[in-house]
């Protein structure tokens, strides 16, 4: 499921690149008139006037979410073939680098398309009549659903030993 989510993110990034290079959302473009005024591209308005505005909290939250698999690090290490710390470190560095690169690319593409009127969830900027954006919203939903097994696996690997030792007063023996 998670590989489907990764593919969905790459497809969404590609879609955003196509829209950023095209004229669909430019004034006079066929999708421009379908946008709410607050979501129309605006390059003459400064959206965030200070680093300490609430908008920076949204960006920080979304950035943290992109890197939110640290609780599964021990499991990833155990399942890595030829699991040396050097190999694990290299794979981790590559993973974080690629995740950061994709995140920055999507932020830049969203800004290049919508300017200062970028919504916190950039796919909300795209028109409801844009079939590509609708498909990408579906892909992002699948990606989100695909991340839940990582969370549940981490909870299970932490909670099961805790429960079976009788720490909660529950005995399964």
C-alpha positions as CSV (number, residue, x, y, z in Angstrom):
1,X,0.0,0.0,0.0
2,X,2.8,2.4,0.8
3,X,4.4,2.0,-2.6
4,X,1.0,3.0,-4.2
5,X,1.2,6.1,-2.0
6,X,4.7,6.9,-3.1
7,X,3.7,6.5,-6.8
8,X,0.7,8.7,-6.1
9,X,2.9,11.5,-4.7
10,X,5.2,11.3,-7.7
11,X,2.2,11.5,-10.1
12,X,0.8,14.5,-8.1
13,X,4.2,16.2,-8.3
14,X,4.3,15.6,-12.1
15,X,0.7,16.9,-12.4
16,X,1.7,20.1,-10.5
17,X,4.7,20.6,-12.8
18,X,2.4,20.3,-15.9
19,X,0.0,22.9,-14.4
20,X,2.8,25.2,-13.4
21,X,4.3,25.2,-16.9
22,X,0.9,25.5,-18.6
23,X,-1.6,28.4,-18.8
24,X,-4.7,26.7,-17.4
25,X,-4.6,28.7,-14.2
26,X,-3.2,31.9,-15.7
27,X,-5.6,34.9,-16.1
28,X,-7.7,33.9,-19.2
29,X,-6.9,30.2,-18.8
30,X,-9.8,27.8,-19.0
31,X,-9.7,26.9,-15.3
32,X,-9.0,30.4,-13.9
33,X,-12.6,31.5,-13.9
34,X,-13.7,28.4,-11.9
35,X,-11.5,29.4,-8.9
36,X,-12.8,31.2,-5.8
37,X,-11.2,34.7,-5.6
38,X,-9.1,33.7,-2.5
39,X,-7.6,30.8,-4.5
40,X,-6.8,32.6,-7.8
41,X,-3.2,33.0,-8.6
42,X,-1.8,36.2,-7.2
43,X,1.8,37.3,-7.6
44,X,1.4,40.8,-6.3
45,X,0.4,39.9,-2.7
46,X,2.8,38.8,0.0
47,X,1.1,35.9,1.8
48,X,3.3,35.5,4.8
49,X,4.6,38.8,6.2
50,X,6.5,37.3,9.1
51,X,8.2,34.0,9.9
52,X,6.2,33.9,13.1
53,X,2.8,34.0,11.4
54,X,0.3,31.1,11.8
55,X,1.1,30.1,8.1
56,X,4.6,29.0,9.2
57,X,3.0,26.6,11.7
58,X,1.1,25.0,8.9
59,X,4.2,24.7,6.8
60,X,6.1,23.3,9.8
61,X,3.4,20.7,10.5
62,X,3.3,19.5,6.9
63,X,7.1,19.3,6.8
64,X,7.1,17.2,10.0
65,X,4.5,14.9,8.5
66,X,6.6,14.3,5.5
67,X,9.4,12.9,7.7
68,X,7.1,11.0,10.2
69,X,8.4,7.4,10.0
70,X,11.1,7.7,12.7
71,X,9.2,5.4,15.1
72,X,9.7,2.5,12.7
73,X,13.4,3.0,12.4
74,X,14.3,-0.2,14.4
75,X,12.0,-2.3,12.2
76,X,13.5,-0.8,9.0
77,X,16.9,-1.7,10.3
78,X,16.0,-5.3,11.2
79,X,14.4,-5.9,7.8
80,X,17.2,-4.4,5.7
81,X,19.3,-7.0,3.9
82,X,22.9,-7.0,5.1
83,X,21.9,-4.6,7.9
84,X,25.0,-2.7,8.8
85,X,24.8,0.7,10.4
86,X,26.7,2.1,7.4
87,X,24.1,0.7,4.9
88,X,21.3,1.8,7.1
89,X,22.7,5.3,7.4
90,X,23.1,5.5,3.6
91,X,19.5,4.4,3.0
92,X,18.2,6.7,5.6
93,X,20.1,9.7,4.2
94,X,18.9,8.9,0.7
95,X,15.3,8.6,1.9
96,X,15.3,11.9,3.8
97,X,17.0,13.6,0.9
98,X,14.5,12.4,-1.7
99,X,11.6,13.2,0.6
100,X,12.9,16.7,1.2
101,X,13.5,17.2,-2.6
102,X,10.0,16.1,-3.5
103,X,8.5,18.3,-0.7
104,X,10.4,21.4,-1.9
105,X,9.5,20.7,-5.5
106,X,5.8,20.5,-4.6
107,X,6.0,23.7,-2.6
108,X,7.8,25.5,-5.4
109,X,5.4,24.2,-8.1
110,X,2.4,25.3,-6.0
111,X,3.9,28.7,-5.5
112,X,4.8,29.1,-9.2
113,X,1.2,28.3,-10.1
114,X,-0.7,30.3,-7.4
115,X,1.7,32.7,-5.9
116,X,0.7,34.3,-2.6
117,X,-2.7,32.7,-2.6
118,X,-1.4,29.2,-2.0
119,X,-3.7,27.3,0.3
120,X,-2.2,25.3,3.1
121,X,-3.2,22.1,1.3
122,X,-2.1,23.1,-2.2
123,X,-4.5,20.7,-4.0
124,X,-7.4,22.8,-2.6
125,X,-6.2,25.6,-4.9
126,X,-6.9,23.6,-8.0
127,X,-10.3,23.9,-9.6
128,X,-13.0,21.3,-8.8
129,X,-13.4,21.1,-12.6
130,X,-9.8,20.0,-13.0
131,X,-10.0,16.2,-13.5
132,X,-6.3,15.9,-13.0
133,X,-6.5,17.6,-9.6
134,X,-9.4,15.4,-8.6
135,X,-7.4,12.3,-9.5
136,X,-4.4,13.7,-7.5
137,X,-6.7,14.3,-4.5
138,X,-7.7,10.6,-4.7
139,X,-4.1,9.6,-4.9
140,X,-3.2,11.7,-1.8
141,X,-6.0,10.0,0.1
142,X,-4.6,6.6,-0.9
143,X,-1.1,7.8,0.2
144,X,-2.5,8.9,3.6
145,X,-4.3,5.6,4.1
146,X,-1.1,3.8,3.1
147,X,0.8,5.5,5.9
148,X,-1.5,4.1,8.6
149,X,0.1,0.6,8.6
150,X,3.4,2.2,9.6
151,X,1.8,3.9,12.6
152,X,-0.1,0.7,13.6
153,X,2.9,-1.4,13.3
154,X,4.9,0.9,15.5
155,X,2.1,0.9,18.1
156,X,1.8,-2.9,18.0
157,X,5.6,-3.4,18.4
158,X,5.6,-1.1,21.4
159,X,2.3,-2.0,23.0
160,X,2.3,-5.9,22.7
161,X,5.4,-6.5,24.8
162,X,4.1,-3.9,27.3
163,X,0.8,-5.7,27.7
164,X,2.2,-9.2,27.7
165,X,4.5,-8.3,30.6
166,X,1.4,-7.4,32.6
167,X,2.3,-3.7,32.9
168,X,-1.3,-2.7,32.4
169,X,-2.7,-5.3,34.8
170,X,-3.9,-7.4,32.0
171,X,-2.5,-11.0,31.7
172,X,-2.6,-13.0,28.5
173,X,-0.8,-16.0,29.9
